[in-house]
Amino acid sequence: MLLLGLSTTLIYAQQTVSGTVTEPNGPLPGANILVKGTTNGTTSDFDGKYTLDNVAPDAILIFSYVGFIAREIPVNGQTTIDALLQEDAAALDEVVIVGYGSQSKRDVTGAISQIKSEDINQVVTANPTAALQGKLAGVQVETAGGAPGSPANVFVRGVSSLTNSFPLYVVDGTITDNINYLNSKDIVNLQVLKDATSAAIYGSRAANGVIIVTTNRGKQNASPTVNIDVRSGVNTQSKRLDLLNGPEYIAFLNQRRINDGQPGDIADPGINTDFQDLTINMGTIQDFGFNISGGGENSKYFFSANYYDEEGLLISEEFNRKNARLNSEFKLGQLKIQESFGFSENRFTRNNAFGNQGGTVPIIRPFAPENDGGFEAISDPVFGIGGTNKFANAQLVNDQNIERNFLGNINISYEIIEGLTAKLNFGTEYTSFYRNTFQPTFFQSNIDSEVNANPLNDLTEVRGERYATNVEPTLNYKKSIGDHNFDLLAGGARQDITTNTLAIYAEGLPSNNITNIAQFTDNIINSGGGRFDNKLFSVFGRVNYNYKQKYLLTAIVRRDETSLFADGFNTGTFPSFSAGWVVSDENFFNQEGLFNYLKVRAGYGELGSQNVDPFSNQSVVEPNSPITVGGAAGQIPGFAITSLVDPTLSFETSTTINFGIDTSLLNNALKLSLDYFNRDNEDVIQAVAIPDSNGSVNPVFQNASSINNKGFEFEAAYNYDTGGDLTFNVGFNISAIDNELTDSPNPIVGPSYNEEGLRANRFEVGQPLGFFFGFRTDGIYNSQAEIDNDPFLANDPDRRALLQPGDFRRVDINNDGIINDEDQTYLGDPTPDFAYGINLSVNYKNWDLGAFFNGVQGNEIYNVTKFFGYFFLDDNKLGIVRDAYTPENPNTNLPRVTTQDTAGNQLPSDFFVEDGSFFRLKTLEIGYNLTDLIGKKWVSNARAFVNVQNLFTITNYSGYDPEIGSNNSGLGTNRGFFGFTPLTSADSVFDRGLDVRAQPRPRTFTFGLQMSF
């Protein structure tokens, strides 16, 4: 009875405490209130109010919020406790993540840009990289059309290599090649190290820039909080191309025959199928996720799960991703352990038929049930054309892809003595991919029978895995002696990467229902595979020094040794130096004037690049090289070296000079940053052509070229917050880059874009990378008299004899009166003169609005779609051919249509080059806070919103979308086994700006609900 009485007294001694948490300008929503020494806690609502049950009369409450000084208030039996939190000046001095540590932004002397979670989550996308587009100065993001989950090319301060210009990614301390697999809702912030002085700590991996990603770890002294994010929406078509209908297409064929001297007597079959309408449809988006976070005095944790499913605009195209993440942090005295584990699975299908040449002709039926497979292609030779049925092939070919990724990291640190901390960082990444492409038996036509009939079904299976580990021990010492502040770092790193791939190609499986090789190994026609290993061992050091936080100095050096190059050429040392001066701390500076803060900085550094495949420094032996000896019958098996190498192949080097200014004005409401940089990439690895007499037709990789990128970057952010109902933020960034190939042993041409091997991209000394090369035209010849009197043909009777009215009038560039290859010239540059972004965020009472605009100016696009839609023998045609030259329509600038093309009208020319500039409302989001309407204590926050992406685009480009990237299909540049290219690979340089019917970008409408408990 005595024990029962004591227990009853303790139970009834618990009480409820309520109150309001404020800061000097008003209520503080989302503040954490925790009973010290327990996990009992809550958060303040939108008005700063809170209620906390089961509080002992002698308890102590801890009030905390990021950016404010935490307060501990004894309860002392009170039931109402109000807490005023003051700003923490040290916390408000923004911290940025740098390699192997962090720095106050005030102390940073390099060029670093940052984006936070709220800016990333505003974009609904399967690929978080795409959310960076236009958000950061100097970071250009190109997405290849609107395919869901498609990869994005990221260029930090321009294209800097001819092998791979992608940046290095570091996720919670683990090095990886991309972040396509991440759940963007897990990201807290993302920082881009743009210059050598900030990225040199990563040495030979950093020449293309470094992107550091930090995911959520929860909060200390915070009660468990559950956040739910639910989004659902639709993808809709934002633009259609003007294509010919059935009768118009027959008229086109007849006119083309007449132009070629044949009778225009093709009869209209009476079929009029709109394959564009059948192929492009509305798609749905589902994005559901939740996370749980919290923490105690010496720990914090974060767990999340997310499901994303998107149907593309194109038939047979879908993307599905599942994510899970567990992060935690624990402190045990001087020991701190941080863990980060993330898993993702991507399943997707691709419509690979869409970008293959032109659109399907409208004079065939959408379905042909009498044929094997249920479709047809052109079957009557009277039309004089062939071509494939892309609508059919997209549905017949089953292309299933699965990618799984596990990224883990454990970081252990121990403070040996005050200021001296030893760390051991261990990161691992495991990626597996599987592709199953099955093509059943089908018959569509005897014309172009190799592609329109498949009597034997065929299967391609590709399996692979990539396993990477990195181990990084470091020692960090921070010490202040009077006004002298030191931050010293020394460490090492070892990275091991192993890749295994196996592929098979089989034909004639017993049934179209058998879509894997199973036990039918006798049907395997071809196989391939390989194992690749590479290792990197590094040591590095960094010194950060400042005097009174006014005079700043940073010095970094890293030495790398790689297995990708031969001994004697496999080590490189990469130093950098930078300095800064906080001018506003000088006595002569008036901080009460227009400028409140001013820092100038400058730096010089060297970085490296080892972007080559394993064994690039070793000759390749072909095992199937039989020989015949003397006059003996038959052949003798043998081996032969079929690929030569340069054994002196070594690191590319990048040297950067950077000057920057950071300042704030108007009581720190307006912050500005300006950078100028000049980067020279030397010893750039290039595939150099060699004479056939060497015994190989394959080019040899050599350190043979040089590239220069220079430009400026400007970022501005204005924050309006006077404590009233209205607050808003406006951000603006702009960057301009001038890119040039400064040295090369020979010009390089880009990939071919048609069956005849036409090429538009070119790499030549003194010109921007991948510029467009061909003939300039001055309209067309509208009459024979114009041909006879053309001064450009004064000395060229042979060409004059080939021309007819309606052919292009080519410009004689060298003024020799002859039109030949020497008159081909620069036609345009796929790199924009400048790119920009505008970000707007407005809050009024319970309403919020976010809008993001982005654009580029001064780049050109080579419209290959226009080539297929005008000159190609097969496939449907663009509506512009209605105004093509005929004797009855001579007053036009559009050339005649012909299959013979003796004048070479289809050769690369400025007819296909268009202005790629655009201005786009990328994202518009409007939300409303529902917390007060719900009125439940257990709901700490609730918000509903509507989001629209790609609402409008202002552009003069005639294709589906001016943002076409460089991952076009149909270029005939397949790599890997049997044309398989994993998502992690992309030809990011050589085909930039070529639009081979890039997929249309959808206009997306999304509705969402976010709640916290």
Rosetta blueprint (number, residue, H / E / L):
1 M L
2 L H
3 L H
4 L H
5 G H
6 L H
7 S H
8 T H
9 T H
10 L H
11 I H
12 Y H
13 A H
14 Q L
15 Q E
16 T E
17 V E
18 S E
19 G E
20 T E
21 V E
22 T E
23 E E
24 P L
25 N L
26 G E
27 P E
28 L L
29 P L
30 G L
31 A L
32 N E
33 I E
34 L E
35 V E
36 K L
37 G L
38 T L
39 T L
40 N L
41 G E
42 T E
43 T E
44 S L
45 D L
46 F L
47 D L
48 G L
49 K E
50 Y E
51 T E
52 L E
53 D E
54 N E
55 V E
56 A L
57 P L
58 D L
59 A L
60 I E
61 L E
62 I E
63 F E
64 S E
65 Y L
66 V L
67 G L
68 F E
69 I L
70 A L
71 R E
72 E E
73 I E
74 P E
75 V L
76 N L
77 G L
78 Q L
79 T L
80 T E
81 I L
82 D L
83 A E
84 L E
85 L L
86 Q L
87 E E
88 D L
89 A H
90 A H
91 A H
92 L H
93 D L
94 E L
95 V E
96 V E
97 I E
98 V E
99 G L
100 Y L
101 G E
102 S E
103 Q E
104 S E
105 K H
106 R H
107 D H
108 V L
109 T L
110 G L
111 A L
112 I E
113 S E
114 Q E
115 I E
116 K E
117 S H
118 E H
119 D H
120 I H
121 N L
122 Q L
123 V L
124 V L
125 T L
126 A L
127 N L
128 P H
129 T H
130 A H
131 A H
132 L H
133 Q L
134 G L
135 K L
136 L L
137 A L
138 G L
139 V E
140 Q E
141 V E
142 E E
143 T E
144 A L
145 G L
146 G L
147 A L
148 P L
149 G L
150 S L
151 P L
152 A E
153 N E
154 V E
155 F E
156 V E
157 R L
158 G L
159 V L
160 S L
161 S L
162 L L
163 T L
164 N L
165 S L
166 F L
167 P L
168 L E
169 Y E
170 V E
171 V E
172 D L
173 G L
174 T E
175 I E
176 T E
177 D L
178 N L
179 I L
180 N L
181 Y L
182 L L
183 N L
184 S H
185 K H
186 D H
187 I E
188 V E
189 N E
190 L E
191 Q E
192 V E
193 L E
194 K L
195 D L
196 A H
197 T H
198 S H
199 A H
200 A H
201 I H
202 Y H
203 G H
204 S H
205 R H
206 A L
207 A L
208 N L
209 G L
210 V E
211 I E
212 I E
213 V E
214 T E
215 T E
216 N L
217 R L
218 G L
219 K L
220 Q L
221 N L
222 A E
223 S E
224 P E
225 T E
226 V E
227 N E
228 I E
229 D E
230 V E
231 R E
232 S E
233 G E
234 V E
235 N E
236 T E
237 Q E
238 S L
239 K L
240 R L
241 L L
242 D L
243 L E
244 L L
245 N L
246 G H
247 P H
248 E H
249 Y H
250 I H
251 A H
252 F H
253 L H
254 N H
255 Q H
256 R H
257 R H
258 I H
259 N H
260 D L
261 G L
262 Q L
263 P L
264 G L
265 D L
266 I L
267 A L
268 D L
269 P L
270 G L
271 I L
272 N L
273 T L
274 D L
275 F H
276 Q H
277 D H
278 L H
279 T H
280 I E
281 N L
282 M L
283 G E
284 T E
285 I E
286 Q E
287 D E
288 F E
289 G E
290 F E
291 N E
292 I E
293 S E
294 G E
295 G E
296 G E
297 E L
298 N L
299 S E
300 K E
301 Y E
302 F E
303 F E
304 S E
305 A E
306 N E
307 Y E
308 Y E
309 D E
310 E E
311 E E
312 G L
313 L L
314 L E
315 I L
316 S L
317 E L
318 E E
319 F E
320 N E
321 R E
322 K E
323 N E
324 A E
325 R E
326 L E
327 N E
328 S E
329 E E
330 F E
331 K E
332 L E
333 G L
334 Q L
335 L E
336 K E
337 I E
338 Q E
339 E E
340 S E
341 F E
342 G E
343 F E
344 S E
345 E E
346 N E
347 R E
348 F E
349 T E
350 R L
351 N L
352 N L
353 A L
354 F L
355 G L
356 N L
357 Q L
358 G L
359 G L
360 T L
361 V L
362 P L
363 I L
364 I L
365 R L
366 P L
367 F L
368 A L
369 P L
370 E L
371 N L
372 D L
373 G L
374 G L
375 F L
376 E L
377 A L
378 I L
379 S L
380 D L
381 P H
382 V H
383 F H
384 G L
385 I L
386 G L
387 G L
388 T L
389 N L
390 K H
391 F H
392 A H
393 N H
394 A H
395 Q H
396 L H
397 V L
398 N E
399 D E
400 Q E
401 N E
402 I E
403 E E
404 R E
405 N E
406 F E
407 L E
408 G E
409 N E
410 I E
411 N E
412 I E
413 S E
414 Y E
415 E E
416 I E
417 I E
418 E L
419 G L
420 L E
421 T E
422 A E
423 K E
424 L E
425 N E
426 F E
427 G E
428 T E
429 E E
430 Y E
431 T E
432 S E
433 F E
434 Y E
435 R E
436 N E
437 T E
438 F E
439 Q E
440 P L
441 T L
442 F E
443 F E
444 Q L
445 S L
446 N L
447 I L
448 D L
449 S H
450 E H
451 V H
452 N H
453 A E
454 N E
455 P L
456 L L
457 N L
458 D E
459 L E
460 T E
461 E E
462 V E
463 R E
464 G E
465 E E
466 R E
467 Y E
468 A E
469 T E
470 N E
471 V E
472 E E
473 P E
474 T E
475 L E
476 N E
477 Y E
478 K E
479 K E
480 S E
481 I E
482 G L
483 D L
484 H E
485 N E
486 F E
487 D E
488 L E
489 L E
490 A E
491 G E
492 G E
493 A E
494 R E
495 Q E
496 D E
497 I E
498 T E
499 T E
500 N E
501 T E
502 L E
503 A E
504 I E
505 Y E
506 A E
507 E E
508 G L
509 L L
510 P L
511 S L
512 N L
513 N L
514 I L
515 T L
516 N L
517 I L
518 A L
519 Q L
520 F L
521 T H
522 D H
523 N H
524 I E
525 I E
526 N E
527 S E
528 G E
529 G E
530 G E
531 R E
532 F E
533 D E
534 N E
535 K E
536 L E
537 F E
538 S E
539 V E
540 F E
541 G E
542 R E
543 V E
544 N E
545 Y E
546 N E
547 Y E
548 K L
549 Q L
550 K L
551 Y E
552 L E
553 L E
554 T E
555 A E
556 I E
557 V E
558 R E
559 R E
560 D E
561 E E
562 T E
563 S L
564 L L
565 F L
566 A L
567 D L
568 G L
569 F L
570 N L
571 T E
572 G E
573 T E
574 F E
575 P E
576 S E
577 F E
578 S E
579 A E
580 G E
581 W E
582 V E
583 V H
584 S H
585 D H
586 E L
587 N L
588 F L
589 F L
590 N L
591 Q L
592 E L
593 G L
594 L L
595 F E
596 N E
597 Y E
598 L E
599 K E
600 V E
601 R E
602 A E
603 G E
604 Y E
605 G E
606 E E
607 L E
608 G E
609 S E
610 Q L
611 N L
612 V L
613 D L
614 P L
615 F L
616 S L
617 N L
618 Q L
619 S L
620 V E
621 V E
622 E E
623 P L
624 N L
625 S L
626 P L
627 I E
628 T L
629 V L
630 G L
631 G L
632 A L
633 A L
634 G L
635 Q L
636 I E
637 P L
638 G L
639 F L
640 A E
641 I E
642 T E
643 S E
644 L L
645 V L
646 D L
647 P L
648 T L
649 L L
650 S L
651 F L
652 E E
653 T E
654 S E
655 T E
656 T E
657 I E
658 N E
659 F E
660 G E
661 I E
662 D E
663 T E
664 S E
665 L E
666 L L
667 N L
668 N L
669 A L
670 L E
671 K E
672 L E
673 S E
674 L E
675 D E
676 Y E
677 F E
678 N E
679 R E
680 D E
681 N E
682 E E
683 D E
684 V E
685 I E
686 Q E
687 A E
688 V E
689 A L
690 I L
691 P L
692 D H
693 S H
694 N H
695 G L
696 S L
697 V L
698 N L
699 P L
700 V E
701 F E
702 Q E
703 N E
704 A E
705 S E
706 S E
707 I E
708 N E
709 N E
710 K E
711 G E
712 F E
713 E E
714 F E
715 E E
716 A E
717 A E
718 Y E
719 N E
720 Y E
721 D E
722 T L
723 G L
724 G L
725 D L
726 L E
727 T E
728 F E
729 N E
730 V E
731 G E
732 F E
733 N E
734 I E
735 S E
736 A E
737 I E
738 D E
739 N E
740 E E
741 L E
742 T E
743 D E
744 S L
745 P L
746 N L
747 P L
748 I E
749 V E
750 G L
751 P L
752 S E
753 Y L
754 N L
755 E L
756 E L
757 G L
758 L L
759 R E
760 A L
761 N E
762 R E
763 F E
764 E L
765 V L
766 G L
767 Q L
768 P L
769 L L
770 G L
771 F E
772 F E
773 F E
774 G E
775 F E
776 R L
777 T E
778 D E
779 G E
780 I E
781 Y L
782 N L
783 S L
784 Q H
785 A H
786 E H
787 I H
788 D H
789 N L
790 D L
791 P H
792 F H
793 L H
794 A L
795 N L
796 D L
797 P H
798 D H
799 R H
800 R H
801 A H
802 L H
803 L L
804 Q L
805 P L
806 G L
807 D L
808 F E
809 R E
810 R E
811 V L
812 D L
813 I L
814 N L
815 N L
816 D L
817 G L
818 I L
819 I L
820 N L
821 D H
822 E H
823 D H
824 Q L
825 T E
826 Y E
827 L E
828 G E
829 D L
830 P L
831 T L
832 P L
833 D L
834 F E
835 A E
836 Y E
837 G E
838 I E
839 N E
840 L E
841 S E
842 V E
843 N E
844 Y E
845 K L
846 N L
847 W E
848 D E
849 L E
850 G E
851 A E
852 F E
853 F E
854 N E
855 G E
856 V E
857 Q E
858 G L
859 N L
860 E E
861 I E
862 Y E
863 N E
864 V H
865 T H
866 K H
867 F H
868 F H
869 G L
870 Y L
871 F L
872 F L
873 L L
874 D L
875 D L
876 N L
877 K L
878 L E
879 G H
880 I H
881 V H
882 R H
883 D H
884 A L
885 Y L
886 T E
887 P L
888 E L
889 N E
890 P L
891 N L
892 T L
893 N L
894 L L
895 P L
896 R L
897 V L
898 T L
899 T L
900 Q L
901 D L
902 T L
903 A L
904 G L
905 N L
906 Q L
907 L L
908 P L
909 S E
910 D H
911 F H
912 F H
913 V E
914 E E
915 D E
916 G L
917 S L
918 F E
919 F E
920 R E
921 L E
922 K E
923 T E
924 L E
925 E E
926 I E
927 G E
928 Y E
929 N E
930 L L
931 T H
932 D H
933 L H
934 I H
935 G L
936 K L
937 K L
938 W L
939 V L
940 S L
941 N E
942 A E
943 R E
944 A E
945 F E
946 V E
947 N E
948 V E
949 Q E
950 N E
951 L E
952 F E
953 T E
954 I E
955 T E
956 N L
957 Y L
958 S L
959 G L
960 Y L
961 D L
962 P L
963 E L
964 I L
965 G L
966 S L
967 N L
968 N L
969 S L
970 G L
971 L L
972 G L
973 T L
974 N L
975 R L
976 G L
977 F H
978 F H
979 G H
980 F L
981 T L
982 P L
983 L L
984 T L
985 S L
986 A L
987 D L
988 S L
989 V L
990 F L
991 D L
992 R L
993 G L
994 L E
995 D E
996 V L
997 R L
998 A L
999 Q L
1000 P L
1001 R L
1002 P E
1003 R E
1004 T E
1005 F E
1006 T E
1007 F E
1008 G E
1009 L E
1010 Q E
1011 M E
1012 S E
1013 F L
